[in-house]
Amino acid sequence: MTKLIVIAGLLALATPAMADEYYIVQSPATKRCTIVEKRPEPSLGLVIGAPFGVRVEAENRMKTVKECTESTTTGSGVKIEERRER
């Protein structure tokens, strides 16, 4: 019984480590930033900064990153898009 409690406690501690990570990625072709849940291949985009544990943190950071807020040929400002890998 004690072993079961210890194992359950260890699993509870390990669960946050398995949480999603969010990345800010800039497309090389369009120079637009998006937030993705999986780290993309280097050829698919430039990862900006470190991974974030919460999507809201990534969105807030994306609003302040110079590469994501500069004017481009497609418009200006930040547009947060949701893209999920299946």
Secondary structure in CASP SS format (residue, H / E / C, confidence):
PFRMAT SS
TARGET T0000
AUTHOR 0000-0000-0000
METHOD secondary structure of the structure
MODEL  1
M C 1.00
T H 1.00
K H 1.00
L H 1.00
I H 1.00
V H 1.00
I H 1.00
A H 1.00
G H 1.00
L H 1.00
L H 1.00
A H 1.00
L H 1.00
A H 1.00
T H 1.00
P H 1.00
A H 1.00
M H 1.00
A C 1.00
D C 1.00
E C 1.00
Y E 1.00
Y E 1.00
I E 1.00
V E 1.00
Q E 1.00
S C 1.00
P C 1.00
A C 1.00
T C 1.00
K C 1.00
R C 1.00
C E 1.00
T E 1.00
I E 1.00
V E 1.00
E C 1.00
K C 1.00
R C 1.00
P C 1.00
E C 1.00
P H 1.00
S H 1.00
L H 1.00
G C 1.00
L E 1.00
V E 1.00
I E 1.00
G E 1.00
A E 1.00
P E 1.00
F E 1.00
G C 1.00
V C 1.00
R H 1.00
V H 1.00
E H 1.00
A H 1.00
E H 1.00
N H 1.00
R H 1.00
M H 1.00
K C 1.00
T C 1.00
V C 1.00
K H 1.00
E H 1.00
C H 1.00
T H 1.00
E C 1.00
S C 1.00
T E 1.00
T C 1.00
T C 1.00
G E 1.00
S C 1.00
G C 1.00
V C 1.00
K C 1.00
I C 1.00
E C 1.00
E E 1.00
R C 1.00
R C 1.00
E C 1.00
R C 1.00
END
